[in-house]
Amino acid sequence: MLHSPPPVLMVLIPPHDMRDDEIKLLITTAPFDYSGRSPAELVAQIISGRLQLWRISGLMRGLMLTRLDKNSRGKTLWIEGIGGDGLVEHRDDVHSAIKQIARRAGCSTFSGLIQREGMDWLLASRAIPIVAHIFQGEVEPLQ
């Protein structure tokens, strides 16, 4: 029996596999980086492994930038940024894909900053708590 691919697929991009269009997208989004990093700094952090770049395909096309953090509750998948075509329309599938990535990384939560207007509504629609424009969702353990 053939399985259909997930509607939204997020694949980790090894630094040496970054495509020109993905690097260009990082360059155009760097001015919105809340840490004030330049495009070169973002790419350097991806190459060093501090940040992870994810290619999003399927019903949504885009990129997600993450890092793994430790806190008192364990590990957290910190979403530095996510964007692309279809994010709002396919929010349920995006949410599921993020939780799956966090779960596989051994994280108990995922978090990030709300960086644009309207994201609070999107997160609230998924019952993801928002505190000071930071969101955090729970991840069920692997079974």
C-alpha positions in Angstrom: 0.0 0.0 0.0 1.4 3.4 -1.0 1.4 6.2 1.6 0.7 9.7 0.4 3.3 12.3 1.4 2.4 14.7 4.2 0.7 17.9 3.0 3.5 20.0 4.5 7.0 18.6 4.5 9.9 20.2 6.4 13.3 18.9 5.5 16.5 20.0 7.2 18.9 21.5 4.7 22.6 20.6 5.2 24.6 23.9 4.9 26.4 22.6 1.7 22.9 22.0 0.1 21.6 25.5 0.5 20.2 26.6 -2.9 20.7 30.1 -4.3 17.0 31.0 -3.9 17.2 30.0 -0.3 20.2 32.1 0.4 18.5 35.0 -1.4 15.4 34.6 0.8 17.6 34.7 3.9 19.2 37.9 2.6 15.8 39.5 2.0 14.5 38.5 5.5 17.6 39.4 7.5 16.4 43.0 8.1 13.5 41.5 10.1 15.8 39.4 12.3 15.0 40.5 15.9 18.6 39.9 16.9 19.9 42.3 14.2 22.1 39.7 12.5 23.3 40.3 8.9 22.7 37.8 6.1 26.3 36.7 6.4 25.9 36.1 10.2 22.8 34.0 9.6 24.6 31.9 7.0 27.6 31.5 9.2 25.4 30.3 12.1 23.8 27.8 9.8 27.2 26.5 8.6 28.4 26.3 12.2 25.3 24.3 13.2 24.0 26.9 15.7 21.0 27.5 13.5 19.1 24.9 11.4 17.5 25.8 8.0 14.4 23.8 7.0 13.0 23.7 3.4 9.2 23.6 3.5 7.4 22.0 0.6 4.1 20.4 -0.3 1.0 22.6 0.1 3.2 25.4 1.6 6.5 26.5 0.2 9.0 28.4 2.3 11.8 28.2 4.9 12.0 27.9 8.7 15.0 28.8 10.8 15.4 27.1 14.2 17.8 26.4 17.0 17.8 24.0 19.9 17.8 25.5 23.4 17.9 23.9 26.9 15.8 25.1 29.8 14.6 23.9 33.1 12.0 21.6 31.4 14.4 20.1 28.9 15.0 21.0 25.3 13.0 23.5 23.3 12.8 23.9 19.5 13.2 27.7 19.2 11.7 29.0 15.9 13.8 31.9 14.8 11.5 32.5 11.9 9.2 30.9 9.4 7.7 32.1 6.2 6.5 31.3 2.8 3.4 30.9 0.7 0.5 29.1 2.3 1.5 29.5 6.0 -1.9 30.7 7.1 -4.0 28.5 4.8 -2.1 25.3 5.9 -1.5 26.3 9.6 -2.8 22.9 10.9 -0.3 21.0 8.8 2.5 23.5 9.6 1.7 23.1 13.3 1.8 19.3 13.0 5.1 19.4 11.1 6.7 21.7 13.8 5.6 19.4 16.6 7.0 16.4 14.8 10.4 18.1 14.3 10.5 19.1 18.0 9.5 15.6 19.1 12.2 13.9 17.0 14.7 16.3 18.4 13.7 15.3 22.0 12.1 18.6 22.8 9.3 19.0 25.3 8.3 22.4 23.9 8.6 24.7 20.9 8.8 28.5 21.1 9.5 31.6 19.1 8.7 35.3 18.9 5.7 36.7 17.2 7.4 38.8 14.5 4.5 40.1 12.5 1.0 41.3 12.9 -1.6 38.5 12.7 0.6 35.7 14.0 -1.0 36.0 17.4 -4.4 35.1 15.9 -2.8 32.2 14.0 -1.2 30.8 17.1 -4.3 31.4 19.3 -6.3 29.4 16.7 -4.0 26.4 17.5 -4.5 26.9 21.2 -0.8 27.8 21.6 -0.3 30.1 24.6 1.2 33.6 24.0 3.2 35.3 26.7 4.8 38.7 25.9 4.7 37.9 22.2 6.5 34.6 22.8 4.6 31.4 21.9 5.2 28.0 23.4 3.5 24.7 22.7 3.7 21.3 24.3 5.1 18.3 22.5 3.9 14.8 23.3 6.7 12.2 23.8 7.4 9.6 21.1 5.6 6.3 21.7 
